[in-house]
Amino acid sequence: MKRLLALYVIVSLFCSSAIATERAAMQDSTKGNSSSASFPKSKLGVDIMVLMSGEQKEVEIRKFSAKFIYYSNPGVPTMTQIDRRLVNVVYYRSGRKEIITPKAVDIPKTTDWEKIKITENPKDVTGTMVEIDVIEVEYEASTREQYLKPQTLEYSAYIILKKKAAMMNAELVVIKKKTHSRPYGEAPSLRIEAIAYRKI
């Protein structure tokens, strides 16, 4: 009887120890799961605006007009505007670079940009050409003629498009999308998305 009682005590102690060990392991496992679940938050994507002075600003680009760039500080809804002539280049969070106002040394010769061909036909891209980059232009009407005649607005936007393409040493620009906008109470504008190409 005494032996049976002693055996019972030993078994009880062993079971209690095993249960305690299992609980401790479960608690450690739970702690491990909670700590692994809290990953560090990724940094908020921002655009980098480089001014003509060389100063760099981390911003969120909101929209463009013919004269201004509208932006806000990261995470702040209030917009601020800056004269486009004060901005040299914008590096978008996507990794794309856009020259806004070229510095004097970057300005192409008149003949350079005038020679660039603009087309809407992808078949104009020959087998000896390579894609350079995407170009975006948003131009807002600033004269009475541009208000009344969409083609004059388009002509002005094409000049900007050619000059941007010249910065990339492009020879051909293929327009992918062209959007005319005339919101009530605002100046009409034209947005162009295109791809620049040059010969190998």
Protein Blocks (a to p, Z undefined) as FASTA:
>chain_A
ZZmmmmmmmmmmmmmmmmmmmmmmmmmmmmmmmmmmmccdddddddddddfkopacdddd
fbdcfkbccdddehiabdcdddfklpmbdcdfkopacdfbdcfklpccfklmmmpccdfb
fklpcfkbccfbdcddddddfbfklmmmmklmmmmmmmmmmmmmmmnopabdcdfbdcdd
ddehiacdddddddddddZZ
